[in-house]
């Protein structure tokens, strides 16, 4: 399957997209005027393709009613979130459709312990889990492919690019217990699973297609999406999806236009599933996007950015009929992200080598090309010994990053060094279950090497994990109560940029960046205590309550962060030169200490659902001399409440969300703020669905605390109204 090199959409493409979206949105008005069905309570969350109420009741009784009951795609043993002895969350397609997400930030609303940083480049996002982010601390995975793109800047560092319209579900596992999913994930893992044909086709259909048009008031943005699926036979199907978005600059809660926040992006998905036998499956996929936006400096356009991202994946799974010794998974992937940065006006810069003033001419080009290849193989064997059930999982993985940057002298590519990094690992984990007791023991071996033309470094380590879970109660009200405790370690190698960055600061003032080939890897050591609780038929038949809560304490030894050195200190290694007498270098700290509490709960019944999630984080670094400093990557503490009501035989769902955000300690730009959102979804007919959403309903002016390290305060969007219509066809 070849890579696609899409150019920027033409003016004609944009016009056609707008006309299509306008047509579909116009269908909204028609749908709202249609006669409604007789009101009747339902017993299952609204589902577009299912109207059989008996089937819904049966599913609810089986415990499939809440998000926490959904199987985690990322799970290597087929667990649901509520079964997992770890801090795990699942976001399904119904939630994603309700959020009408334009960016990844909106997809992860209310997931405890998770924050998303995106500056004016809204299409590029960096995920923060429990105060850890950038340079691979959080493994972001799309259909099994690691997303390792990185570009040095004042804002987000390690970014990824995926359109929410292509995503079926998102799984999150917090903490180093996620180390079976890849090296370096001391913060956790976020797995984006794209849509499949079997999720789109109704029973008995050979083909299906849909068109979606959406308008957003803030930035006057349009989204147009078209999907098509075809079933060749019972063992082979395919899906295609194309999405175009065109957004202008948005206004913040104060009514001011935020320059440089507009973008246009064309994204696509191709995916086919082949079932060679009854117990095996092969998925081949491609996800790509062509993005464009304008970077500003002092409110004036400075750089034109074109980005192309392509991901190809192959995922194979085979299980034996008895589900005993064989449950083999083989994943292979390649992700290539190319970013071109073109200056729009002449810019006063400093030469990266000499530090002397230079003028970067208009039209100067800097390039950032990152290719990531990955192989991941694991198997789970299930058996019993002396009445104890075992789920023995063992496997290994390899990820290789190839970074090539270049451009005009004085361009930004100089500060994201070229080079290669290889990270590999192998692990074994056994989950033992005996009546009320579960024990998970695991051991992972990691190794890495990175190099450029002048430097080379490597390292390796063993990381253990042990988890003990008990379900001590048998009475009806407490039978679903489970307690667990975990100790887990993770290992993250330094990145190419942290190790090899060099040159002089390019603009404003000049000072040197110093490489540090002696950086030590980070080791995350986490202690976590948690509780899972599930209960059904509490207030009425078929209702369900699910709750997960956890307290954790994470010590990241040899934590890596940027420090400013003085040229007047003879021990710093910082030389005197042009510009101010300081240097910047990534160095190890003795540790970063992060602790916090997380809660995720949902109650689901016939009339609707209610959810409450919360996360409270604190963190600081400690130098080898014992000096403490607030950790700049600690996000807001959050409490998110959600309520949804269902009417008209599940055809209409209305509700809202309220989220309180508390200022992290030591952050220079953050303040407390509260956001209120509202939504409605109406399945007008079998083939027409209408969605409405209002984000930041009270037009609050606020900023993401994670953007506190940027050169200027960036305020997030003010009130945003979204209206969409989806038409579906099939046969």
C-alpha positions as CSV (number, residue, x, y, z in Angstrom):
1,X,0.0,0.0,0.0
2,X,1.7,3.2,-1.1
3,X,2.0,6.5,0.6
4,X,-0.1,9.3,-0.6
5,X,1.4,12.8,-1.1
6,X,-1.6,15.1,-1.1
7,X,-1.2,18.7,-2.0
8,X,-3.2,21.5,-0.4
9,X,-6.8,21.5,-1.4
10,X,-7.6,23.9,-4.2
11,X,-10.0,26.9,-4.0
12,X,-12.4,24.8,-6.1
13,X,-12.2,21.9,-3.6
14,X,-12.9,24.3,-0.8
15,X,-15.9,25.8,-2.5
16,X,-17.3,22.4,-3.3
17,X,-16.8,21.3,0.3
18,X,-18.6,24.4,1.6
19,X,-21.5,23.8,-0.8
20,X,-21.9,20.2,0.3
21,X,-21.8,21.1,3.9
22,X,-24.4,23.8,3.4
23,X,-26.7,21.4,1.7
24,X,-26.4,18.8,4.5
25,X,-26.7,21.4,7.2
26,X,-29.9,22.6,5.4
27,X,-31.3,19.1,5.9
28,X,-31.1,19.8,9.6
29,X,-34.0,22.3,9.4
30,X,-36.1,19.8,7.5
31,X,-35.4,17.1,10.1
32,X,-36.3,19.3,13.0
33,X,-39.7,19.9,11.5
34,X,-40.6,16.3,11.0
35,X,-43.2,14.7,13.3
36,X,-41.7,13.0,16.3
37,X,-42.5,9.5,17.5
38,X,-44.4,8.8,20.7
39,X,-42.1,9.3,23.7
40,X,-41.0,6.1,25.4
41,X,-38.2,5.3,27.8
42,X,-35.4,3.1,26.5
43,X,-33.1,0.8,28.2
44,X,-29.8,1.3,26.3
45,X,-27.7,4.3,25.2
46,X,-28.8,5.7,21.8
47,X,-27.5,3.6,18.9
48,X,-28.1,4.7,15.3
49,X,-28.4,1.3,13.9
50,X,-30.4,-0.5,16.6
51,X,-34.1,-0.2,17.5
52,X,-34.9,-3.6,19.0
53,X,-35.7,-2.7,22.6
54,X,-35.6,-6.4,23.8
55,X,-32.0,-6.7,22.5
56,X,-31.1,-3.5,24.4
57,X,-32.5,-4.9,27.6
58,X,-30.6,-8.1,27.2
59,X,-27.4,-6.3,26.6
60,X,-27.8,-4.1,29.6
61,X,-28.4,-7.1,31.8
62,X,-25.2,-8.6,30.4
63,X,-23.3,-5.6,31.8
64,X,-22.5,-4.0,28.4
65,X,-24.1,-0.6,29.2
66,X,-21.3,1.7,30.2
67,X,-18.1,2.9,28.8
68,X,-16.2,1.2,31.6
69,X,-17.7,-2.1,30.4
70,X,-16.3,-1.8,26.9
71,X,-13.3,-4.0,26.0
72,X,-10.1,-2.0,25.7
73,X,-8.7,-2.3,22.2
74,X,-5.3,-1.8,23.7
75,X,-5.7,-4.6,26.2
76,X,-3.5,-7.6,25.5
77,X,-5.8,-10.0,27.5
78,X,-9.2,-8.8,26.3
79,X,-10.1,-6.8,29.4
80,X,-12.6,-4.1,29.9
81,X,-11.7,-0.9,31.7
82,X,-13.7,-1.9,34.8
83,X,-11.9,-5.3,34.9
84,X,-8.4,-3.8,34.5
85,X,-6.3,-3.6,37.6
86,X,-4.9,-0.3,36.3
87,X,-6.1,3.2,35.6
88,X,-7.7,2.7,32.2
89,X,-10.4,4.6,30.3
90,X,-12.3,4.0,27.1
91,X,-14.0,6.6,24.8
92,X,-16.3,5.0,22.3
93,X,-17.8,6.1,19.0
94,X,-21.0,7.4,20.5
95,X,-19.1,9.7,22.8
96,X,-16.9,10.9,20.0
97,X,-19.9,11.7,17.8
98,X,-21.5,13.6,20.7
99,X,-18.4,15.7,21.2
100,X,-18.3,16.7,17.5
101,X,-14.5,17.0,17.9
102,X,-12.5,19.1,15.6
103,X,-9.2,18.4,17.4
104,X,-7.8,15.6,19.6
105,X,-8.2,17.8,22.7
106,X,-12.0,17.5,22.3
107,X,-11.9,13.8,21.9
108,X,-10.4,13.3,25.4
109,X,-12.7,15.7,27.3
110,X,-13.1,14.5,30.9
111,X,-10.7,11.6,30.8
112,X,-9.1,11.7,34.2
113,X,-5.3,12.4,34.4
114,X,-5.2,13.3,30.7
115,X,-4.6,16.8,29.2
116,X,-3.9,17.8,25.6
117,X,-1.6,20.7,24.7
118,X,-2.1,22.5,21.4
119,X,-1.0,26.0,20.7
120,X,-2.1,28.1,17.8
121,X,-1.4,25.1,15.6
122,X,-4.6,23.4,16.6
123,X,-4.1,20.4,14.3
124,X,-0.9,19.4,16.1
125,X,-1.4,18.1,19.6
126,X,0.8,16.7,22.4
127,X,-0.8,14.5,25.1
128,X,0.0,14.9,28.8
129,X,-0.7,12.0,31.2
130,X,-0.2,12.6,34.9
131,X,2.1,15.6,34.3
132,X,4.3,13.7,31.8
133,X,4.6,14.5,28.1
134,X,6.8,15.0,25.1
135,X,9.8,13.0,23.8
136,X,7.9,9.6,24.1
137,X,6.9,9.8,27.8
138,X,3.4,9.2,26.5
139,X,3.1,6.6,23.7
140,X,0.6,7.9,21.1
141,X,-0.5,5.0,18.9
142,X,-2.8,5.0,15.8
143,X,-3.9,1.5,14.7
144,X,-0.7,0.1,16.3
145,X,1.7,2.7,14.8
146,X,3.8,4.9,17.1
147,X,3.5,8.6,16.4
148,X,7.0,10.1,17.2
149,X,7.1,13.3,15.3
150,X,9.0,16.1,17.1
151,X,9.9,19.7,16.3
152,X,11.7,22.0,18.7
153,X,9.7,25.1,19.6
154,X,8.5,27.2,22.5
155,X,5.2,25.4,22.6
156,X,4.3,21.8,21.9
157,X,7.3,19.5,21.2
158,X,6.2,15.9,20.4
159,X,3.1,16.2,18.3
160,X,0.8,13.9,16.3
161,X,-1.8,14.4,13.5
162,X,-5.0,12.4,13.3
163,X,-8.5,13.6,12.3
164,X,-11.2,12.8,15.0
165,X,-13.7,12.0,12.2
166,X,-11.6,8.9,11.3
167,X,-11.5,7.5,14.9
168,X,-13.8,4.8,16.3
169,X,-12.5,4.7,19.8
170,X,-9.8,5.8,22.1
171,X,-8.2,3.8,24.9
172,X,-6.0,5.3,27.7
173,X,-3.8,3.5,30.2
174,X,-2.1,5.7,32.7
175,X,1.2,5.1,34.3
176,X,4.2,2.7,33.6
177,X,1.9,-0.4,33.9
178,X,1.5,0.3,30.2
179,X,5.0,-0.8,29.5
180,X,3.9,-3.9,27.7
181,X,2.7,-1.6,25.0
182,X,6.1,-0.2,24.1
183,X,9.3,1.3,25.5
184,X,9.5,4.7,27.1
185,X,5.8,5.0,28.1
186,X,6.5,6.0,31.7
187,X,3.4,8.4,31.5
188,X,1.1,6.0,29.8
189,X,-0.4,5.1,26.4
190,X,-3.1,6.5,24.2
191,X,-4.4,4.2,21.5
192,X,-6.6,5.6,18.6
193,X,-8.5,2.9,16.8
194,X,-9.8,3.9,13.4
195,X,-13.2,2.9,11.9
196,X,-13.9,-0.5,10.4
197,X,-16.3,-1.5,7.7
198,X,-18.1,-4.0,10.0
199,X,-19.0,-1.1,12.3
200,X,-20.5,0.8,9.4
201,X,-22.4,-1.9,7.6
202,X,-25.8,-3.1,8.9
203,X,-26.5,-6.8,9.0
204,X,-27.4,-8.0,5.5
205,X,-25.9,-5.0,3.7
206,X,-23.4,-5.3,1.0
207,X,-22.5,-1.6,0.8
208,X,-23.2,1.6,2.7
209,X,-22.2,5.3,2.3
210,X,-22.7,8.4,4.4
211,X,-22.2,12.2,4.0
212,X,-21.7,14.6,6.9
213,X,-21.7,18.3,6.8
214,X,-20.9,20.5,9.8
215,X,-20.7,24.2,10.5
216,X,-19.0,25.9,13.5
217,X,-19.7,29.5,14.4
218,X,-16.3,30.4,15.9
219,X,-13.8,30.7,13.1
220,X,-16.7,30.0,10.7
221,X,-15.4,26.5,10.1
222,X,-16.7,23.9,7.8
223,X,-16.2,20.1,8.0
224,X,-17.3,17.7,5.2
225,X,-16.9,14.0,5.5
226,X,-17.8,11.1,3.2
227,X,-17.6,7.4,4.1
228,X,-18.1,4.3,2.1
229,X,-17.9,0.6,3.0
230,X,-18.3,-2.6,0.9
231,X,-18.6,-6.3,1.9
232,X,-17.1,-8.5,-0.7
233,X,-18.1,-11.6,1.2
234,X,-18.3,-12.8,4.8
235,X,-14.6,-12.8,5.1
236,X,-13.5,-9.6,3.4
237,X,-14.7,-6.0,3.7
238,X,-13.2,-2.6,3.1
239,X,-13.9,1.0,4.3
240,X,-12.8,4.4,2.9
241,X,-13.3,7.8,4.5
242,X,-12.3,11.3,3.4
243,X,-12.6,14.5,5.5
244,X,-12.0,18.1,4.6
245,X,-11.9,20.9,7.2
246,X,-11.5,24.6,6.6
247,X,-11.4,26.9,9.6
248,X,-10.6,30.6,10.1
249,X,-9.0,32.2,13.1
250,X,-11.2,31.8,16.2
251,X,-12.1,34.4,18.8
252,X,-11.3,33.9,22.5
253,X,-13.8,34.4,25.3
254,X,-12.9,38.1,25.4
255,X,-14.1,38.5,21.8
256,X,-10.5,39.0,20.4
257,X,-9.4,37.1,17.3
258,X,-6.5,34.8,18.0
259,X,-4.2,35.2,15.0
260,X,-2.7,32.0,13.4
261,X,-5.4,29.6,14.6
262,X,-7.0,29.0,11.2
263,X,-6.2,25.9,9.2
264,X,-7.3,23.7,6.4
265,X,-6.8,20.0,6.4
266,X,-7.6,17.1,4.1
267,X,-7.6,13.6,5.8
268,X,-8.3,10.1,4.7
269,X,-8.6,6.5,5.7
270,X,-8.5,3.3,3.8
271,X,-8.9,0.0,5.7
272,X,-9.6,-3.6,4.7
273,X,-10.2,-6.6,6.9
274,X,-9.5,-10.1,5.7
275,X,-10.5,-13.2,7.7
276,X,-8.4,-16.1,6.3
277,X,-10.0,-18.6,8.7
278,X,-12.7,-18.6,11.4
279,X,-10.2,-17.8,14.1
280,X,-7.8,-15.4,12.3
281,X,-8.0,-11.8,11.0
282,X,-5.7,-9.5,9.0
283,X,-6.3,-5.7,9.0
284,X,-4.5,-3.5,6.5
285,X,-4.8,0.2,6.8
286,X,-3.7,3.7,5.7
287,X,-4.3,7.0,7.5
288,X,-3.1,10.2,5.9
289,X,-3.5,13.9,6.2
290,X,-2.4,17.1,4.4
291,X,-2.6,20.1,6.7
292,X,-1.8,23.7,6.3
293,X,-1.7,26.7,8.7
294,X,0.0,30.0,9.2
295,X,2.3,30.8,12.1
296,X,2.4,34.3,13.4
297,X,4.9,36.4,15.3
298,X,3.6,39.4,17.2
299,X,0.3,38.9,15.6
300,X,1.8,39.1,12.1
301,X,1.9,36.2,9.7
302,X,5.5,34.9,9.7
303,X,5.6,31.3,8.3
304,X,3.5,29.2,6.0
305,X,3.4,25.5,7.2
306,X,2.5,22.5,5.1
307,X,2.4,19.1,6.7
308,X,1.8,15.7,5.2
309,X,1.4,12.6,7.4
310,X,1.0,9.0,6.3
311,X,0.6,5.9,8.4
312,X,0.4,2.4,7.1
313,X,-0.3,-0.6,9.3
314,X,-0.8,-4.4,9.1
315,X,-2.3,-6.2,12.1
316,X,-2.7,-10.0,12.2
317,X,-4.3,-12.0,15.0
318,X,-4.9,-15.8,15.3
319,X,-6.4,-17.7,18.2
320,X,-6.9,-21.4,18.7
321,X,-10.4,-22.8,18.9
322,X,-10.2,-23.6,22.6
323,X,-8.7,-20.1,23.4
324,X,-5.9,-21.7,25.4
325,X,-2.3,-21.5,24.4
326,X,-2.5,-19.5,21.2
327,X,-3.6,-15.8,20.9
328,X,-1.0,-14.4,18.7
329,X,-0.8,-10.8,17.5
330,X,1.7,-9.4,14.9
331,X,1.6,-5.7,14.2
332,X,3.8,-3.9,11.7
333,X,3.7,-0.2,10.9
334,X,5.3,2.8,9.3
335,X,4.6,6.4,10.0
336,X,6.1,9.3,8.0
337,X,5.5,12.9,8.8
338,X,6.9,15.7,6.7
339,X,6.6,19.3,7.7
340,X,7.8,22.2,5.5
341,X,8.2,25.7,7.0
342,X,8.4,28.6,4.5
343,X,9.1,32.2,5.7
344,X,6.6,34.7,4.4
345,X,8.6,37.8,5.2
346,X,12.3,38.6,5.7
347,X,13.2,37.7,9.3
348,X,16.0,39.0,11.5
349,X,17.8,36.0,12.8
350,X,21.1,34.9,14.4
351,X,23.3,32.4,12.5
352,X,23.0,29.1,14.3
353,X,26.8,28.5,14.0
354,X,28.3,31.9,14.7
355,X,25.6,33.6,16.6
356,X,26.0,36.7,14.4
357,X,23.0,38.6,13.0
358,X,21.7,37.4,9.6
359,X,18.5,38.1,7.6
360,X,16.5,35.0,6.6
361,X,15.0,35.9,3.2
362,X,11.3,35.4,2.5
363,X,10.7,32.1,0.9
364,X,13.4,30.3,3.0
365,X,12.5,26.7,3.6
366,X,13.1,24.5,6.6
367,X,12.2,20.8,6.5
368,X,11.4,18.3,9.3
369,X,11.0,14.7,8.1
370,X,10.4,12.0,10.7
371,X,9.9,8.3,9.8
372,X,9.0,5.7,12.4
373,X,9.0,2.0,11.8
374,X,7.6,-0.4,14.3
375,X,7.1,-4.2,14.9
376,X,5.2,-5.5,17.8
377,X,4.6,-9.3,18.4
378,X,2.9,-10.9,21.4
379,X,1.1,-14.0,22.4
380,X,-1.2,-14.9,25.3
381,X,-1.4,-18.5,26.6
382,X,-4.3,-19.4,29.0
383,X,-4.1,-22.4,31.2
384,X,-4.6,-23.6,34.8
385,X,-2.3,-25.0,37.5
386,X,-3.6,-26.3,40.8
387,X,-6.9,-24.4,40.4
388,X,-5.2,-21.1,39.5
389,X,-6.0,-19.6,36.1
390,X,-3.1,-18.1,34.2
391,X,-3.0,-15.6,31.4
392,X,0.7,-15.6,30.3
393,X,1.5,-12.9,27.9
394,X,5.0,-12.6,26.3
395,X,6.4,-10.7,23.4
396,X,8.7,-8.0,22.1
397,X,8.8,-4.9,20.0
398,X,11.1,-2.6,18.1
399,X,10.7,1.0,17.1
400,X,13.1,2.9,14.9
401,X,13.0,6.7,14.4
402,X,14.8,8.3,11.4
403,X,14.9,12.1,11.7
404,X,16.1,14.3,8.8
405,X,16.0,18.1,9.1
406,X,17.4,20.7,6.8
407,X,17.0,24.2,5.4
408,X,18.5,27.6,4.9
409,X,21.2,28.7,7.5
410,X,19.3,30.4,10.3
411,X,16.2,28.3,9.7
412,X,14.4,26.4,12.5
413,X,15.5,22.9,11.4
414,X,18.9,23.4,12.9
415,X,17.4,23.0,16.4
416,X,15.8,19.6,15.7
417,X,18.9,17.5,15.0
418,X,19.0,14.8,12.4
419,X,19.8,11.3,13.6
420,X,18.6,7.8,14.2
421,X,17.2,6.1,17.3
422,X,16.4,2.5,17.9
423,X,14.3,1.3,20.9
424,X,13.5,-2.4,21.5
425,X,12.3,-4.5,24.3
426,X,10.9,-7.9,25.4
427,X,8.6,-8.8,28.2
428,X,6.7,-11.5,30.0
429,X,3.7,-11.0,32.2
430,X,1.5,-13.5,34.0
431,X,-2.0,-12.8,35.4
432,X,-3.0,-15.3,38.0
433,X,-6.6,-15.6,39.1
434,X,-7.9,-17.6,42.1
435,X,-11.5,-17.0,43.3
436,X,-11.2,-13.5,45.0
437,X,-7.5,-13.0,44.3
438,X,-5.7,-11.7,41.2
439,X,-2.0,-11.2,40.9
440,X,-0.1,-9.8,37.9
441,X,3.7,-10.1,37.8
442,X,5.7,-8.8,34.9
443,X,9.3,-8.1,33.8
444,X,10.3,-6.0,30.8
445,X,13.8,-5.6,29.2
446,X,14.5,-2.4,27.3
447,X,17.4,-1.2,25.2
448,X,18.1,1.8,23.1
449,X,20.7,3.4,20.9
450,X,20.8,6.8,19.2
451,X,23.4,8.4,17.0
452,X,24.2,11.2,14.5
453,X,27.3,11.8,12.5
454,X,29.3,12.8,15.6
455,X,27.7,11.1,18.6
456,X,26.4,7.7,19.7
457,X,25.0,6.5,23.0
458,X,23.1,3.5,24.2
459,X,21.6,1.8,27.4
460,X,19.4,-0.9,28.7
461,X,17.4,-1.9,31.8
462,X,15.0,-4.4,33.4
463,X,11.7,-3.0,34.7
464,X,9.4,-5.0,37.0
465,X,5.7,-4.9,37.7
466,X,3.6,-6.5,40.4
467,X,-0.1,-5.9,41.0
468,X,-2.4,-7.5,43.6
469,X,-6.2,-7.3,43.4
470,X,-8.7,-8.6,45.9
471,X,-12.5,-8.9,45.7
472,X,-13.3,-9.8,49.4
473,X,-17.0,-9.4,49.5
474,X,-19.8,-11.7,48.4
475,X,-22.9,-9.8,49.6
476,X,-25.1,-8.4,46.8
477,X,-24.2,-4.8,47.3
478,X,-20.5,-5.3,47.6
479,X,-19.8,-8.3,45.3
480,X,-18.6,-5.9,42.6
481,X,-16.1,-4.1,44.8
482,X,-12.4,-4.8,44.1
483,X,-9.2,-3.3,45.6
484,X,-5.8,-3.3,44.0
485,X,-2.3,-2.2,44.6
486,X,0.5,-1.9,42.1
487,X,4.2,-1.2,41.9
488,X,5.6,-0.7,38.4
489,X,8.6,0.7,36.7
490,X,9.2,2.1,33.3
491,X,12.3,3.2,31.3
492,X,12.6,6.1,28.8
493,X,15.6,6.7,26.7
494,X,16.7,10.3,25.9
495,X,15.4,11.6,22.5
496,X,17.6,12.8,19.7
497,X,16.8,16.4,20.4
498,X,17.4,16.2,24.2
499,X,20.8,14.6,23.5
500,X,22.1,16.4,20.4
501,X,20.5,19.9,20.2
502,X,23.1,22.5,19.4
503,X,23.6,25.9,17.7
504,X,22.5,29.4,18.8
505,X,19.0,30.7,19.6
506,X,17.6,31.9,16.3
507,X,15.6,35.1,17.2
508,X,15.0,37.8,19.7
509,X,18.2,37.3,21.6
510,X,21.0,34.8,20.9
511,X,22.6,32.3,23.2
512,X,24.0,28.7,22.7
513,X,22.2,25.4,22.9
514,X,24.6,22.8,24.3
515,X,24.3,19.1,23.4
516,X,24.5,16.5,26.2
517,X,25.5,13.1,25.0
518,X,25.9,12.0,28.6
519,X,22.2,12.2,29.4
520,X,21.0,9.3,31.5
521,X,17.6,7.6,30.7
522,X,14.6,8.3,32.9
523,X,13.2,5.6,35.2
524,X,9.6,5.9,36.4
525,X,8.7,4.1,39.6
526,X,5.0,4.3,40.5
527,X,3.1,3.0,43.4
528,X,-0.7,3.0,42.9
529,X,-3.7,2.0,45.0
530,X,-7.1,1.7,43.3
531,X,-10.7,0.6,43.6
532,X,-13.1,-0.8,41.0
533,X,-16.8,-1.1,41.6
534,X,-19.6,-2.4,39.4
535,X,-23.2,-2.9,40.3
536,X,-26.3,-3.4,38.2
537,X,-30.1,-3.3,38.9
538,X,-29.7,-0.7,41.6
539,X,-32.6,1.7,41.2
540,X,-34.4,0.0,38.3
541,X,-34.0,-3.2,36.2
542,X,-31.1,-2.9,33.7
543,X,-29.4,0.1,35.2
544,X,-25.7,0.1,35.9
545,X,-23.1,1.9,38.1
546,X,-19.4,1.7,37.3
547,X,-16.6,3.4,39.2
548,X,-12.8,3.5,39.1
549,X,-10.7,5.5,41.5
550,X,-6.9,5.5,42.2
551,X,-4.2,7.3,44.1
552,X,-0.7,7.2,42.7
553,X,2.8,8.3,43.5
554,X,5.3,8.5,40.7
555,X,9.0,9.1,41.2
556,X,10.8,9.7,37.9
557,X,14.5,9.2,38.6
558,X,17.0,11.1,36.4
559,X,14.2,13.2,35.0
560,X,15.3,15.2,31.9
561,X,14.4,18.9,31.5
562,X,15.9,22.0,30.0
563,X,18.0,24.2,32.2
564,X,19.6,27.7,31.8
565,X,23.4,27.8,32.5
566,X,25.4,30.9,33.3
567,X,28.6,31.7,31.3
568,X,30.0,33.3,34.5
569,X,29.9,29.8,36.2
570,X,33.2,28.1,35.2
571,X,31.7,24.7,36.0
572,X,28.7,25.1,33.7
573,X,30.6,24.5,30.4
574,X,28.8,27.5,29.0
575,X,31.1,29.7,26.9
576,X,31.0,33.4,26.4
577,X,29.9,34.4,22.9
578,X,27.6,36.7,20.9
579,X,24.4,37.6,22.8
580,X,23.5,37.2,26.4
581,X,25.9,35.2,28.7
582,X,23.7,32.1,29.2
583,X,23.3,28.6,27.6
584,X,20.5,26.2,27.4
585,X,21.0,22.4,27.8
586,X,18.8,19.4,28.6
587,X,20.1,17.9,31.9
588,X,19.1,15.2,34.4
589,X,17.4,16.0,37.7
590,X,17.6,13.7,40.6
591,X,13.9,13.1,40.2
592,X,10.5,14.4,39.4
593,X,7.9,13.6,42.1
594,X,4.3,13.5,40.9
595,X,1.3,12.3,42.9
596,X,-2.4,12.6,42.4
597,X,-5.9,11.2,42.6
598,X,-8.2,10.1,39.8
599,X,-11.9,9.2,39.6
600,X,-14.1,8.0,36.8
601,X,-17.7,7.0,37.3
602,X,-20.9,6.6,35.3
603,X,-24.5,5.6,36.1
604,X,-26.5,4.4,33.1
605,X,-30.3,3.8,33.0
606,X,-33.2,3.9,30.7
607,X,-33.8,7.6,31.0
608,X,-30.2,8.5,30.4
609,X,-26.8,8.6,32.0
610,X,-24.7,10.6,34.5
611,X,-21.0,10.7,34.8
612,X,-18.4,12.2,37.1
613,X,-14.6,12.3,36.6
614,X,-11.9,14.0,38.5
615,X,-8.1,14.3,38.6
616,X,-5.9,16.2,41.1
617,X,-2.2,16.4,40.3
618,X,0.8,17.8,42.1
619,X,4.4,17.6,40.9
620,X,7.9,19.1,41.3
621,X,11.5,18.4,40.4
622,X,14.3,17.9,42.8
623,X,17.9,18.6,41.7
624,X,20.9,16.5,42.7
625,X,21.6,19.4,45.2
626,X,18.1,19.0,46.7
627,X,16.5,22.1,45.2
628,X,12.8,21.8,44.5
629,X,10.9,23.5,41.7
630,X,7.3,23.3,40.5
631,X,7.0,21.0,37.4
632,X,5.9,23.1,34.5
633,X,4.0,20.2,32.8
634,X,1.4,19.8,35.6
635,X,-2.0,20.5,34.0
636,X,-5.1,21.8,35.7
637,X,-6.8,19.7,38.3
638,X,-10.2,18.9,36.9
639,X,-13.7,17.9,37.9
640,X,-16.1,17.0,35.0
641,X,-19.8,16.2,35.4
642,X,-21.8,14.9,32.5
643,X,-25.6,14.4,32.1
644,X,-27.5,13.0,29.2
645,X,-31.3,12.4,28.8
646,X,-32.9,10.1,26.2
647,X,-36.3,10.6,24.7
648,X,-38.4,9.4,21.7
649,X,-37.4,5.7,21.8
650,X,-33.7,6.7,22.1
651,X,-33.9,8.9,19.0
652,X,-33.3,12.1,20.9
653,X,-30.4,12.6,23.4
654,X,-29.9,16.0,25.1
655,X,-27.4,16.9,27.8
656,X,-24.5,18.9,28.9
657,X,-21.1,18.9,30.6
658,X,-19.6,21.1,33.3
659,X,-15.9,21.1,33.9
660,X,-14.0,22.9,36.7
661,X,-10.3,23.5,36.1
662,X,-8.1,24.4,39.1
663,X,-4.8,26.4,38.6
664,X,-1.6,24.3,39.0
665,X,0.9,25.5,41.6
666,X,3.6,27.8,40.3
667,X,2.1,28.3,36.8
668,X,2.6,31.9,35.7
669,X,-0.4,32.2,33.4
670,X,-3.0,29.8,34.7
671,X,-6.2,30.7,36.5
672,X,-9.2,28.8,37.8
673,X,-12.0,28.5,35.3
674,X,-15.2,26.6,34.6
675,X,-16.5,25.5,31.2
676,X,-20.1,24.6,30.4
677,X,-21.1,22.7,27.2
678,X,-24.4,21.5,25.9
679,X,-25.4,19.0,23.2
680,X,-28.3,17.4,21.4
681,X,-28.5,14.5,18.9
682,X,-31.6,13.5,17.0
683,X,-31.9,10.4,14.8
684,X,-34.7,11.9,12.6
685,X,-35.0,8.8,10.3
686,X,-33.0,5.6,9.7
687,X,-30.9,7.6,7.2
688,X,-30.7,11.1,8.7
689,X,-29.1,12.2,11.9
690,X,-28.8,15.8,13.2
691,X,-26.3,16.9,15.9
692,X,-25.9,20.2,17.8
693,X,-23.3,21.3,20.3
694,X,-22.4,24.4,22.2
695,X,-18.9,24.6,23.6
696,X,-17.9,27.2,26.2
697,X,-21.5,28.3,26.5
698,X,-20.7,31.2,28.8
699,X,-17.8,32.5,26.6
700,X,-15.2,32.1,29.3
701,X,-11.7,33.6,28.5
702,X,-9.1,31.1,29.6
703,X,-5.8,29.6,28.7
704,X,-4.4,26.1,28.9
705,X,-1.8,26.1,31.7
706,X,0.5,23.8,29.6
707,X,1.0,26.7,27.2
708,X,2.7,28.7,30.0
709,X,6.1,28.0,28.5
710,X,5.2,29.7,25.2
711,X,6.4,33.2,24.4
712,X,2.9,34.8,24.6
713,X,-0.3,33.8,26.4
714,X,-2.6,31.9,24.0
715,X,-6.3,32.0,24.9
716,X,-8.6,29.2,23.9
717,X,-11.8,29.5,21.8
718,X,-14.8,31.3,23.2
719,X,-18.4,30.2,22.7
720,X,-18.6,27.8,19.7
721,X,-21.8,26.6,18.2
722,X,-21.8,23.4,16.0
723,X,-24.5,22.1,13.8
724,X,-24.2,18.9,11.7
725,X,-26.3,16.6,9.6
726,X,-25.4,13.1,8.5
727,X,-27.2,11.2,5.7
728,X,-26.6,7.5,5.2
729,X,-27.4,5.1,2.4
730,X,-27.0,1.3,2.2
731,X,-28.1,-1.8,0.5
